Amino acid sequence: MAANTPVTAPAAPRVKRDRTHYLYIAVIAAVVLGIAVGLIWPDAAVQLKPLGTGFVNLIKMMISPIIFCTIVLGIGSVRKAAKVGAVGGIALGYFLVMSLVALAIGLVVGNVLHPGDGLHLTNALKATGHAQVSSDALPPVDFVLSIIPTSFVSAFTGGQVLQTLLVALLAGFALQAMGSVGQPVLRGIEHIQRLVFRILSMVMWAAPVGAFGAIAAVTGSAGLDALKSLAVLMLGFYVTCVLFVFVVLGAILRVVAGLNVFSLFKYLAREFLLILSTSSSESALPRLIAKMEHLGVSKPVVGITVPTGYSFNLDGTMIYMTMASLYIADALGTPMSVGEQIPLLLFLLLASKGAAGVSGAGLATLAGGLQSHKPALVDGVGLIVGIDRFMSEARALTNFAGNAVATVLVGTWTKEIDKERVRRVLSGELPFDETTLMDEGRESVAEVPESREEGLVKA
């Protein structure tokens, strides 16, 4: 009887359906609805701001543990500390160069457009400008000292990315020095990372609510009139950011890594939508880390370049501060010569690092920098308060694009990128797992023998 029983093949494992595309359709619908509510019921829409703030805070809650796990696993899996130092040095050098390039581009466009000509400043606007001066933007020495947390645990509760980065680097190098003894710790951190990303994937389902509240509040508070009066500055800033991202960064990405910038940004489309709806590049930081690792960039490069870039590679903020400074000077009837512009902008370049991680850092840094270097211009900050929220979206998108490109470039320069995997991911052969935000198929870093360390990443 048994011989006549037909043999049936085992049932194929059931493939989980990816329903996350519904989430991002909902985000788009929420943005459109938020704009409509902001225009029709502006007073009620302003009261919805806590919805957007709450969602962004939920994302920020996850940033410190994700950065810690990513960096510790990245460094702990590398046996040569010099390799980590090389990645950090190349990343910081690139960030400095691109910040200067962004400043130069903003300088040129601002001097060509002169968007502030013919405006008049009221006493109310002067008071608004002075109200934006923030003490949170620290001078260089205090900024360096602020990177050191008061305790090991406070690095995770203070909300400062650089403090988490410092603790993670120390922990990673310590586990690296421990060798095989540290492997159980690495395995434990790897499990924690999976838990954190799973929580993040749950939080992301609140994105439509956050997007609706954020967009409705902005539209309700600013309205269309505020946009019309400052259309030249906004348009000039948007065009400058687009040129910087697609011409400058696109050319560098093509020459260095041989990649099309449109293909990379298509892969990151959901992250761009998330930033557009929340106006915060931090909301996409955890997903950028996960997607860059899935793309084929090694863990050490991703773990060091992405968090550091969020504090030091602020290309959009550089362009914004350049054009806003020139706009304010023109509006006050005191246009600056090129000899006055360059020292001010170099000062703002340093000041922006002191405000890294500060809420509303773009406007606060601009006001604080002008107060310290050219106090007469602080009066004019009130001119751009009304549209700063709209400009912050372009800032955030440009900053995010710059950090995504930087991660690929640093991976290419350090030969820590799997180019064949990059091709397969960007072509759609290896889709990103949106349900876990993790690449479950790749080998655990804690289980890779030391002799195979060099073979982890194909140049």
N, C-alpha and C positions, 0 to 999 in steps of 0.2 A: 504494500500500500504506500509505504513511504517513498518507494522508487518512482511511483507514478504521480507523486505530488509535484505540481509545477513549482519551479523556483521563481520567486518574485524578488525583484530588485528592491533594496531598501529605499524607502521614500526619501526624496531629496529634502534637505533641510529647508524649512519655510523661510523665505527671504522677508525680512522686516521691511514694510513699506515706509518710505521716507515721506512723512506728512509735513515736514518743516517748510515746504514751499507754500503751504497754506498760510503759515505764520507770516511770511514776508509779503504775501498778497494782502493779508490783513493790515500789515504795517502801512503799505501804500494807501489802502482805503482809509486808514486812521489819519494819515497826513492830510489827505484831501478833505476829510470831514472836519478835521481840526481847523484848517484854513477857512472853511465855510462858516463854522461856528464863531471863529474870531472876527470875521467880517460882519456877520449878522447880529450877534450878541456879544460885543466886545467886553462889556463889563463883567458878564458871567464867565467869559472865556478866560479872563485874567485870573479868576479864582481857581482855574484848573491847573495852574502851574505846579502845585505839589505832586500831581500825577507824574509829570516828567521828571521832577527832581527825585521823587521816590524811586523810579526805575533806574535812573543813573546811579543813585546811591547803592542800589542792589548790585549793580555791576561792579562798582568800585569796591564793594565788600569782598568780592572774589579776587581782586587783582593781586593783593599781597600773597595769599597762599599759592596762587598760580605761578607768580614770578619766583617765589622761593623754591617750589618743587621743580620747576623747569631748569633753573640755574644749577641747583644742587645735583640733579640727575645729569645735566650736561657736563659739568666740571668733574663730577665723581666718576664718569665713564671714560675720562681722558687721563692717561697715565703721565703725560708731560705737561707740567704747569706752564712751560714756556709757550705752548700752543694757545692756551687761554689768554696769556698776556699779549700775544700777537694779535689775536682777534680783537681784544679791547683797544689796543693801540691803533690798529687800522680803522676801526669803527669811529673812534674819537677824531682821528685826523680827517676822515671823510666828512663827519658831521660839521667840523669847523669850516672846511672848504665850502660845503654846500650852503651853510649859513651865510657866508660872505657873498656867494653867488646870488642867493635870494635877496640879500640887501641891495646888491648892485642893480639887479633887475627892477626892484621896487623904486630905486633911486631914479633910474632912467625914465620909467613910466610916469612917476610923480612929477618930474621936471617937464615932461612933454605935455601932460594933461592940464596941470595947474587947476585941479578941481575946486579949490577953495576960493578962487577969485570971485569978488562981488558979493560975498556973504556978509551978513551983519550979525554981531554978537550982542545979545541982551544980557542984563545983569543976572537974570535967572539962569541962563546957560552958563555964565561964569561960575556961579555957585555950584551948579551941577558938576562942572569940571573938577573943582577943588574937592568935591565929595568923593571923587573916584580915587584920590591919592590913598594908597594902601601901604600900611607898614609891614605887610606880609612879604613884600619884595625885599629880600635881604641883600646887604652889600656882600662883595665876594668872600671876605674872610668869614663872616658869620654864616654865609651859605655853606661853605666847606665844613664848618663845625656842626652845622645842623644835620649833616649827613650821618653823624654818629648818634645812634639812638640812646636814650637814657637807660634802657635795659634791653636784653635780648628779645623779650616779649613785646615791648613797646614798638618795635619796628613793624609789627604786624597790626597794631591798633592805631598808630599815628596817621595812617593814610599817606605817608610819604614814600614814593616809589624808590628813591635812592637809599633810604634807610633799609628797606627790605633787600635791595640789591647788595648792599654791603654785608648784611648778615648772611645772605645766601652765598656770596662769594667765599666768606670765611668758612661756612659749613661745608661747601663744596671742596675747597682745598684741604680741609681737615680730613674729610672722607677719602679724598684722593691719596693723602699721605698714609692713611690707615691700611690701604691695600685690600686684601681679601677679608680682613676683619670687619671692614665697613660695608661689605656686600649686603648683610641682612638689613642694615639701616637704609641702604639704597632701595632695596625691595619694598620696605615699608613705606618710604616716601613715594615710590611709584604707585602703590595702592592708594595712598592719600591723593595723589594727583588725579587718578581715575575718579575718585569720589568727588573731588572739587569740580572737575569738568562735568560730571553728571549733574551736580547741583546747578552749575551754570546753564546747562541745557534746559533745566526746568525753569530757571529764572527768565530765560529768553522768551518764554511764552507770554510774559507780561509786556513785551515790547510794543504791541499795538496800543495798549492803554497809555504807556509812557509817551509814545510818539504823539498820540492824540492830545494829551495834556500839554506837552511842550509846545507844539505848533500852534494850538489854539491860544495859549497865553501870549505867545510872541505876536501873533497877528492881531489879537485884541488890544494889546498895549501899544503897538507901534502904528498899526493901520496903514492904509495906502498913502496918506498924505506925507507921512514921515519918509516913506520910500521915494516919493517923487522929488522931494527937495534935495535929496542926497544921491540921486540916481547916477550922476557922473562918477562920484567916488566909488560907489558899489560896483558899477559896471567895469570901471578901470581895474578895480581890485580883482574881480572875478576873472577878467580877461588875462590879467597878469598871472594869476594862479594857474589858469589853464595852460598858458604858454610855458610856464615853468615846469609843470608836471609832464605835459605831453611832448614838448620840444626838448627841454634840457634833460630832464630825468629819462625821457624816452630814448634820446640819443645815447646817453651814457649806458643805459641798460642794454641797448642793441649792440654797442661797440664792445662792452666788457663781457656781458653774459650771452650775447647772441639771442636775446629774447625780445618778443614784441610786447611793448608796454600794454597794448590793448588786451592781449591774451591774459597777462597777469591780472589786470584790473577786472576782467570778466570773471576770473576765478575768485576774486575778492568782492564781487558785486553785492553780496548780501551785507558785507561789512560796511561798504560805502552807504548803502541804504540805511543801515542802523545809525551811522554817524549823522547822516542828513536829517534824520527824524529826531535825534536827541541833541544834536549840535555839540557832541562830546566825542572826541577821538578815543578817550579812555574807555568808552562803552564797547569798543571793538578790540581793545588790547588783548584780552584773553583769547579771543577767536583768531587774532593775527598770529599769536604764538602757536596755537594748534595748527593753523593752516600752513604756516611756513615749515613746520616740522613735517607735515604730511606732504608738502611740495617736494621735499628732498634735501632741505638745508639741515645740517647737523644740529643736534641739541645744544652744544656749546655756543655755536654762532647765534642761534635763535635766542637762547637764554641770556646772552650778554647784549646783543645788538638791539633787540626790540625794547627791553625796559630802559636801557641807556638812551636810546633814540627818543623815547617819549619825554625825556628831560633835556636832551642836548641837540636833537635834530628837529627843530621847530621851524621848518622852512616857511610855512604859511604865516606863522607869527612874525617872522622877520619881514616878509613882504608887507604885512598889515602895518607894523610899526613904522616902516619907512614911509609908506604912502600916507598914513594918518598924520605923521609929524609934518610932512610937507603941506598936507591939506590944511592943517590947523594954522601953520605959519602964514599961508596965503590968505586964509579967512580973516586973520587978525590984522592983515595989512602990513605984516613984517616978514616978507619972504626971505628965506635964508640963502646965502651964497653956498656954492659947493664946498668951500672951505669950512663953513659952519655946519653943513649937513653931515659930512663924514665923521667928525669927532662925536657928534650927537648920536649917530647911528651905531658907531662902534661901542659907545657907552650903553645903548639900549641892547646891543648884542649880549653884553655881559649881564645886564640887569635882568634879561629874560631868563637866564639860568637861575637867578636868585628867586624867581617867582614860579619855578617849576612845581607843578602840583597844586598851585593856588587856584581856588575856584574863580573863574572869570579872569584868568591870568593875563590875557591879552590887553584888556582895558586897564586893569590895575597896574600892570607893568609899564604901559605907556604913560599913564598919569604919574606914577612914581618916578620914572626915568626923567620925564620932563621937569618935575619938581626939583630933582637933584641937579640936573645939568642945565636946564634953560627954563627957570620958573615962570617967565612971562608967558610961555605957551600953555601953561596948565589951564588958563581961562578958557581956551578953545576946546578942551576935551569934551565939554558939554555938548558941542556940536554933533558928535558922533555917538553919544550914548544911545540915542533912539534907534540907530541901525546896527549897533555893535552886535546884537544877538544874531542878525542876519549875516553879518560879516564873519561871525565866529564859526558859522557852518563851513564857509569856504576855508577858513583857517584850519579847522579840524580835518576836513577832507584832504587838504594839501599836506598837512603834517602826517596824516596816516599814509598817504601815497608815498611820501618821502621815506618813511620808515620801512614800508614794504619793499621798495626798490633797494634801500640800503642793505636790508637783510640778504637779498639775493646777491648783491654786489660783494659784500664782505665774504659771503660763502664762496663766491667764485674766486676772489683774490687769495683766500686761504686754502683753496682746494677742498672745501668742506661742503660740497654740494654734489648730489647724484644727478647728473645732467639727463641721463636716460629716464629717471623717475620724473624729473621736471617735465620732460616732453610728454610722458604718459599722463601725468596729472592734468596738465594744461589742455591736452587733447580730449580729456574726458574718460580715458581708459581706467583711471584709478580715482573714482569719485570720493570726495570727502564725506566721512560719516557724520552727518549733522545731528544724529540722535545721541552720540556720545561725546562729540568734539575730540575724539581720540583716534589715533591710528592703531587699532587693536592688532593688526597683522604684523607690525614690525617687532623685531626681537627686543626683549627686555634688556635695558642697559646694564642691569645688575647681574645678568647671566652671561655676558660676553666675556670670554677669557681674555687675559691681558695680551696674549700673543696675536689676537685678532683685532686689536684696537685700531690699527692702521687700516684694516679692511672694512671698517664700519661704513665709511663714506667714500664713494667713488668720485674721483675728481672729474 
